[in-house]
Amino acid sequence: MTKTGSAKARRPTTKTKKKTAAPKHLGWGKLLTHHHTGKLRPHAHTSYGSLALLIIMTLVPVFSASHAVVSADATDPVNGAFGGYAVVAAPVPKVAPTIANIPSGRTVTTNDPLPIKGSCPGGTLVKVYKNEVLAGAALCQGGGYQVSIDLFVGNNSLIARAYNANDVVSPDSNVVSVQLVLPGGTTKGTDQLNVQGAPAGQFYATSQVSHRGANVGETMTWPITLSGGQAPYAVSISWGDGKTDLMSRGTAGQFDLSHAYDKPAGDKGAYTIVIQSTDQQGSTSYLQLAAIVSGKPAAGIAGTVKDGSGKSGAIKLAWQGMGVAIVVAFSFWLGEQRELKLFNHPKTRHA
């Protein structure tokens, strides 16, 4: 028996879901439509915290390279930063210079400049000290040097030291003791030393810089210090190139001398600068310095290759690449911010 009823036969039905397209006038349909769900989603998935960290980590070696300290040898440290100046490698002076022309225990009765001569390791700058105060400096040439110095009234302990281009010092020379006794003068109280190690109250001139290196036409500045004596002071400077300067100082202390050379030092290796200072009482002090001047970037004992992070090709290229990376990252961020703004716009939002 067949069962019949009034119910209508069921027919399969197919529901078609109407697709909602993004407004054509925006031109972003393909970009914003998700083809699987039909919903719009923002594309801001970039981890900017990680990107910033990577850029910072990359900056560290670039910055370090720009200011790296150059070392010529494990036993020959260089105290110059590449960002300012780099130095030319030079052998460590292992042989001590000598003071050969003055016998120890000699007594001098005049304050005229006293020439100091001796042997020295080649390619070095020899500095002569009196009671550990710089008295003068000269280049070692042909295995020898000569520095003219003045003396303190009373005892003077003379030592010569040789320095290479990296300012690494040799062993000390033989110590020479010289006594200065001026006619009608006295040595009483000359054993009392000031904070610089010089006899207290005595007049002398010195400098923290014994030599400079530069190209032709570049100005070199020398810090000079006058101590003791009685102001005012007269200072005469012979630059070694036939030019001289004369100036006066109203007080003791540090001041600067400046000069530019028109020609390189040539075979002399360096210009010899002689500074003669006199106080009101007529006491005189002499100071000899060395100026290394060349027609190209100074080398050798001057030890300066004038280049820095801003002029180094590789470092400059690295900084430019880093700038491009930062600009690209910032552009990505701006693009995602614009996309996110469009996504949240009422006309582009899907139900």
C-alpha positions as CSV (number, residue, x, y, z in Angstrom):
1,M,0.0,0.0,0.0
2,T,1.3,3.3,-1.0
3,K,1.0,6.2,1.4
4,T,0.1,9.5,-0.2
5,G,-0.3,12.9,1.4
6,S,-0.8,16.6,0.6
7,A,2.8,17.4,1.4
8,K,4.7,18.8,-1.6
9,A,7.7,17.0,-2.8
10,R,10.8,18.6,-1.5
11,R,13.1,20.0,-4.1
12,P,16.7,20.7,-3.4
13,T,17.4,24.4,-3.4
14,T,20.7,26.2,-4.0
15,K,21.3,29.5,-2.2
16,T,23.5,31.9,-3.9
17,K,25.4,34.2,-1.7
18,K,25.8,37.6,-3.2
19,K,29.3,38.8,-3.3
20,T,30.0,42.3,-2.0
21,A,32.7,43.9,-4.1
22,A,34.8,46.8,-2.8
23,P,33.8,50.1,-4.3
24,K,35.5,50.5,-7.7
25,H,36.1,54.1,-7.2
26,L,38.6,53.3,-4.5
27,G,40.7,51.1,-6.8
28,W,41.6,48.8,-3.9
29,G,39.2,45.9,-4.7
30,K,41.9,43.3,-5.3
31,L,44.0,44.5,-2.4
32,L,41.3,44.5,0.2
33,T,39.1,41.5,-0.8
34,H,40.0,38.2,0.9
35,H,39.0,35.6,-1.8
36,H,38.4,32.9,0.8
37,T,36.1,34.5,3.3
38,G,34.9,37.6,1.4
39,K,36.0,39.8,4.4
40,L,38.4,42.6,4.4
41,R,41.4,42.4,6.6
42,P,44.2,44.9,7.4
43,H,47.7,44.0,6.2
44,A,49.6,45.5,9.1
45,H,51.5,42.4,10.1
46,T,55.1,43.9,10.1
47,S,56.9,43.6,13.4
48,Y,58.3,47.1,13.7
49,G,59.8,46.4,17.1
50,S,62.0,43.6,15.6
51,L,62.8,45.7,12.6
52,A,64.0,48.6,14.8
53,L,66.1,46.2,16.8
54,L,67.7,44.9,13.7
55,I,68.6,48.4,12.5
56,I,70.0,49.3,15.9
57,M,72.1,46.1,15.9
58,T,73.4,47.0,12.5
59,L,74.2,50.5,13.6
60,V,76.5,49.2,16.4
61,P,79.3,47.7,14.1
62,V,79.0,50.7,11.7
63,F,79.4,53.2,14.5
64,S,82.2,51.1,16.1
65,A,84.0,51.0,12.7
66,S,83.8,54.7,12.4
67,H,85.5,55.3,15.7
68,A,87.6,52.2,16.0
69,V,91.0,52.4,17.7
70,V,93.7,51.2,15.3
71,S,96.5,49.1,16.8
72,A,99.7,48.4,14.9
73,D,100.9,45.7,17.2
74,A,99.9,43.8,20.3
75,T,102.8,45.3,22.1
76,D,102.5,48.6,20.3
77,P,99.2,50.2,21.2
78,V,97.9,53.2,19.3
79,N,96.0,55.8,21.2
80,G,94.4,57.5,18.2
81,A,90.8,57.1,17.1
82,F,90.0,56.5,13.5
83,G,87.2,59.0,13.6
84,G,89.7,61.7,14.2
85,Y,93.1,60.5,13.0
86,A,94.7,57.2,12.2
87,V,98.4,56.6,12.8
88,V,101.0,54.9,10.6
89,A,102.5,51.7,12.0
90,A,106.1,52.0,13.2
91,P,108.5,49.6,14.9
92,V,108.7,49.7,18.6
93,P,112.0,51.5,19.7
94,K,113.8,48.8,21.7
95,V,117.2,50.6,21.8
96,A,117.6,53.6,24.2
97,P,119.0,56.9,22.9
98,T,122.1,58.3,24.6
99,I,123.4,61.6,25.9
100,A,126.9,61.5,24.7
101,N,128.4,65.0,24.7
102,I,127.8,66.0,28.3
103,P,129.6,64.2,31.2
104,S,127.5,63.6,34.3
105,G,128.5,65.8,37.2
106,R,129.3,68.8,34.9
107,T,128.9,72.4,36.3
108,V,127.6,75.1,33.9
109,T,128.0,78.8,34.7
110,T,126.0,80.4,31.9
111,N,122.3,80.2,31.0
112,D,123.1,80.1,27.3
113,P,121.3,77.2,25.4
114,L,123.1,73.9,26.1
115,P,123.3,71.5,23.1
116,I,122.5,67.9,23.9
117,K,123.7,65.3,21.4
118,G,123.6,61.5,21.2
119,S,122.6,58.4,19.3
120,C,119.1,57.3,18.7
121,P,117.0,54.6,17.0
122,G,116.1,55.6,13.4
123,G,112.7,56.9,12.5
124,T,112.0,58.3,16.0
125,L,111.5,61.6,17.7
126,V,113.9,62.2,20.6
127,K,112.6,64.2,23.6
128,V,115.0,65.6,26.3
129,Y,113.7,66.1,29.8
130,K,115.2,68.1,32.7
131,N,113.9,67.0,36.0
132,E,111.0,65.3,34.0
133,V,110.0,68.7,32.4
134,L,110.1,68.6,28.6
135,A,113.1,70.7,27.5
136,G,113.1,70.1,23.8
137,A,112.6,67.6,21.0
138,A,114.2,66.8,17.6
139,L,113.9,64.1,14.9
140,C,116.5,61.3,14.9
141,Q,118.4,61.6,11.6
142,G,121.3,59.5,10.5
143,G,121.3,57.7,13.9
144,G,121.8,61.0,15.8
145,Y,120.0,64.0,17.2
146,Q,120.7,67.4,18.7
147,V,118.4,69.4,21.1
148,S,119.4,72.8,22.6
149,I,117.9,73.3,26.1
150,D,118.2,75.6,29.1
151,L,118.8,74.5,32.6
152,F,117.2,75.1,36.0
153,V,119.4,76.9,38.6
154,G,120.8,74.1,40.7
155,N,120.7,70.4,39.9
156,N,119.3,69.1,36.6
157,S,118.7,65.5,35.9
158,L,118.7,65.0,32.1
159,I,117.1,62.0,30.3
160,A,116.5,61.4,26.6
161,R,113.6,59.2,25.3
162,A,112.8,58.1,21.8
163,Y,109.2,57.9,20.5
164,N,108.0,56.1,17.4
165,A,105.0,57.2,15.2
166,N,102.6,55.6,17.6
167,D,104.1,57.5,20.6
168,V,105.5,54.3,22.0
169,V,108.6,55.2,24.1
170,S,112.0,53.5,24.1
171,P,113.9,52.7,27.3
172,D,115.4,55.7,29.0
173,S,118.9,57.0,28.1
174,N,121.7,57.3,30.5
175,V,121.0,59.9,33.2
176,V,123.2,62.9,33.1
177,S,123.4,65.2,36.2
178,V,124.3,68.9,35.4
179,Q,124.6,71.7,37.9
180,L,123.8,75.3,36.9
181,V,125.5,78.0,39.1
182,L,125.2,81.5,37.8
183,P,127.8,84.1,38.8
184,G,126.6,86.1,41.8
185,G,123.6,83.7,42.1
186,T,122.7,81.1,44.7
187,T,121.3,77.6,44.5
188,K,119.7,77.9,47.9
189,G,116.1,76.6,47.8
190,T,116.5,75.1,44.3
191,D,115.8,71.6,45.6
192,Q,112.2,72.7,46.4
193,L,110.0,71.4,43.6
194,N,106.6,72.6,42.4
195,V,103.7,70.3,41.3
196,Q,105.3,70.0,37.8
197,G,108.5,68.7,39.4
198,A,110.5,71.8,38.5
199,P,112.3,74.0,41.1
200,A,109.7,76.2,42.7
201,G,109.6,79.8,41.6
202,Q,112.1,79.4,38.7
203,F,111.1,80.7,35.4
204,Y,110.8,78.2,32.5
205,A,108.7,77.5,29.4
206,T,107.5,74.1,28.3
207,S,104.8,72.4,26.2
208,Q,102.6,69.3,26.3
209,V,103.1,68.9,22.6
210,S,106.7,68.3,21.4
211,H,105.9,68.0,17.6
212,R,103.2,68.5,15.1
213,G,102.6,67.1,11.6
214,A,100.7,68.9,8.8
215,N,100.6,69.6,5.1
216,V,101.8,72.8,3.4
217,G,99.5,75.7,4.1
218,E,97.8,74.0,7.1
219,T,98.0,75.9,10.4
220,M,99.6,74.2,13.3
221,T,98.8,75.3,16.9
222,W,101.2,74.8,19.8
223,P,100.1,75.1,23.5
224,I,102.9,76.8,25.4
225,T,103.1,77.2,29.2
226,L,105.1,79.8,31.1
227,S,105.8,79.1,34.8
228,G,107.5,81.1,37.5
229,G,109.5,84.2,37.0
230,Q,108.0,87.7,37.1
231,A,105.5,89.1,34.5
232,P,105.3,90.5,32.0
233,Y,107.0,88.1,29.6
234,A,108.5,88.6,26.1
235,V,108.3,85.6,23.8
236,S,110.3,85.3,20.6
237,I,109.5,82.4,18.1
238,S,111.8,81.3,15.3
239,W,109.7,79.0,13.1
240,G,112.7,77.5,11.2
241,D,111.5,78.7,7.8
242,G,113.1,82.2,8.1
243,K,110.0,83.7,9.8
244,T,109.9,84.9,13.4
245,D,107.2,86.2,15.7
246,L,107.5,88.4,18.8
247,M,104.7,88.7,21.4
248,S,104.2,89.7,25.0
249,R,102.3,87.9,27.8
250,G,101.0,89.7,30.9
251,T,100.6,86.6,33.0
252,A,102.0,83.1,33.4
253,G,100.0,80.1,32.2
254,Q,99.2,78.5,28.9
255,F,98.7,80.2,25.6
256,D,98.7,79.1,21.9
257,L,101.2,79.8,19.1
258,S,100.1,79.2,15.5
259,H,101.9,79.0,12.2
260,A,101.5,77.7,8.7
261,Y,104.4,76.7,6.4
262,D,104.7,77.5,2.7
263,K,107.1,74.7,1.8
264,P,107.6,71.1,3.0
265,A,110.5,70.4,5.4
266,G,112.2,68.3,2.7
267,D,115.5,66.5,3.5
268,K,115.5,68.2,6.9
269,G,112.6,66.0,7.9
270,A,111.2,68.7,10.2
271,Y,111.5,72.4,10.8
272,T,113.2,73.3,14.1
273,I,111.1,75.7,16.2
274,V,113.0,77.7,18.9
275,I,111.0,79.6,21.5
276,Q,112.9,82.0,23.6
277,S,111.0,83.5,26.6
278,T,112.2,86.2,29.0
279,D,110.6,87.5,32.2
280,Q,110.9,91.0,33.6
281,Q,114.0,90.1,35.7
282,G,115.9,89.0,32.6
283,S,115.6,85.2,33.3
284,T,115.6,83.4,30.0
285,S,114.1,80.0,28.9
286,Y,114.6,78.1,25.7
287,L,112.3,75.5,24.2
288,Q,113.0,73.5,21.0
289,L,110.1,71.8,19.1
290,A,109.7,70.0,15.8
291,A,107.3,70.7,12.9
292,I,106.9,67.9,10.3
293,V,105.6,69.5,7.1
294,S,105.0,67.7,3.8
295,G,103.3,68.5,0.5
296,K,101.0,65.4,1.0
297,P,99.3,63.9,4.0
298,A,101.9,63.7,6.8
299,A,103.4,60.3,7.6
300,G,106.3,58.9,9.5
301,I,106.8,60.3,13.0
302,A,103.9,62.7,12.5
303,G,101.7,59.7,12.2
304,T,98.6,61.4,10.9
305,V,96.6,60.2,7.8
306,K,93.9,62.9,7.6
307,D,90.8,60.8,7.1
308,G,87.8,60.1,9.2
309,S,84.4,58.4,9.3
310,G,82.9,61.1,7.0
311,K,85.6,60.6,4.3
312,S,86.2,56.9,4.4
313,G,84.6,55.3,1.3
314,A,83.5,52.0,3.0
315,I,82.2,53.7,6.2
316,K,80.4,56.4,4.2
317,L,78.7,53.8,2.0
318,A,77.6,51.8,5.1
319,W,76.0,55.0,6.6
320,Q,74.2,55.7,3.3
321,G,72.9,52.1,3.2
322,M,71.7,52.5,6.8
323,G,69.9,55.7,5.9
324,V,68.1,54.0,3.0
325,A,67.0,51.1,5.2
326,I,65.5,53.5,7.7
327,V,63.6,55.4,5.0
328,V,62.3,52.2,3.5
329,A,61.0,51.0,6.9
330,F,59.4,54.3,7.5
331,S,57.7,54.2,4.1
332,F,56.3,50.7,4.9
333,W,54.8,52.1,8.1
334,L,53.2,55.0,6.3
335,G,51.7,52.6,3.7
336,E,50.2,50.3,6.4
337,Q,48.8,53.3,8.2
338,R,47.0,54.4,5.1
339,E,45.7,50.9,4.3
340,L,44.4,50.5,7.9
341,K,42.6,53.8,7.5
342,L,40.9,52.6,4.3
343,F,40.0,49.3,6.0
344,N,38.2,51.1,8.8
345,H,36.3,53.4,6.4
346,P,32.5,52.7,6.6
347,K,32.2,52.4,2.8
348,T,34.9,49.7,2.6
349,R,33.9,47.6,5.7
350,H,32.1,44.3,5.1
351,A,29.4,43.0,7.4
